[in-house]
Amino acid sequence: MSASRTQRNDEIAVLEQLLEVAGAIMILAAYALAQFRGLDRHGYPYLLLNLAGGVILAVLAARGEQWGFLLLQAVWAIVALWGIIGLWRRGAVA
């Protein structure tokens, strides 16, 4: 493997790690804020943070062939999306 290919692989690995941490922070921030009454568990901000974090982590899990983690995060994202669709159908304001 060439040096430039190795460097590119290293850069991709670092980017994936940064995205993984960002996705986890989104989910954890939503959870923590909901616990301390900073976010409504049924509101757009909470659900959007969970959707974005779940999608990021699901994609990375799929790339890494981590099937259990993919299942967890895909379901997490689907549940958040379901909540968003419910709010949208009821005409809830962000």
C-alpha positions in Angstrom: 0.0 0.0 0.0 1.4 3.4 -0.9 2.1 6.1 1.7 -0.5 8.4 0.2 -3.2 5.7 0.4 -2.2 4.9 4.1 -2.4 8.6 4.9 -5.9 8.9 3.3 -7.1 5.8 5.2 -5.8 7.4 8.4 -7.6 10.6 7.6 -10.8 8.7 6.9 -10.5 6.9 10.2 -10.0 10.2 12.1 -13.0 11.7 10.3 -15.2 8.7 11.2 -14.1 8.9 14.8 -15.0 12.6 14.9 -18.4 11.9 13.4 -19.0 9.1 15.8 -18.3 11.3 18.8 -20.5 14.1 17.3 -23.4 11.6 16.8 -23.0 10.3 20.4 -22.9 13.9 21.8 -26.1 14.7 19.9 -28.0 11.8 21.5 -26.4 12.3 24.9 -27.1 16.1 24.9 -30.7 15.5 24.0 -31.1 12.9 26.8 -29.3 15.0 29.4 -31.3 18.2 28.5 -34.5 16.2 28.7 -33.6 14.9 32.1 -33.0 18.3 33.4 -36.1 19.8 31.8 -34.1 21.7 29.2 -35.8 20.0 26.3 -39.3 18.5 25.8 -39.0 14.8 25.0 -41.8 15.2 22.5 -40.5 18.4 20.8 -38.6 18.9 17.5 -35.2 19.8 19.0 -35.1 16.6 21.1 -36.3 14.4 18.2 -34.0 16.1 15.6 -30.9 15.6 17.8 -31.8 11.9 18.3 -32.5 11.5 14.5 -29.3 13.1 13.4 -27.2 11.3 16.0 -28.8 8.0 15.3 -28.4 8.3 11.5 -24.7 9.2 11.9 -24.0 6.3 14.2 -26.1 3.9 12.1 -24.2 4.7 8.9 -20.8 4.3 10.7 -22.0 1.0 12.2 -22.9 -0.2 8.8 -19.6 0.8 7.4 -17.8 -1.1 10.2 -20.2 -4.1 9.9 -21.2 -3.7 13.6 -24.6 -5.3 13.1 -25.9 -5.0 16.7 -24.9 -1.3 16.9 -26.5 -0.8 13.5 -29.7 -2.3 14.7 -29.8 -0.2 17.8 -29.0 3.1 16.1 -31.3 2.5 13.1 -34.2 1.8 15.4 -33.3 4.8 17.5 -33.4 7.0 14.3 -36.6 5.5 13.1 -38.4 6.1 16.4 -37.2 9.7 16.4 -38.4 10.1 12.8 -41.7 8.6 13.7 -42.0 11.2 16.4 -41.1 14.0 14.0 -43.7 12.8 11.5 -46.3 12.7 14.3 -45.5 16.3 15.3 -45.6 17.4 11.6 -49.0 15.8 11.0 -50.4 17.5 14.1 -49.1 20.8 12.8 -46.9 21.3 15.8 -44.6 24.3 15.6 -40.8 23.9 16.2 
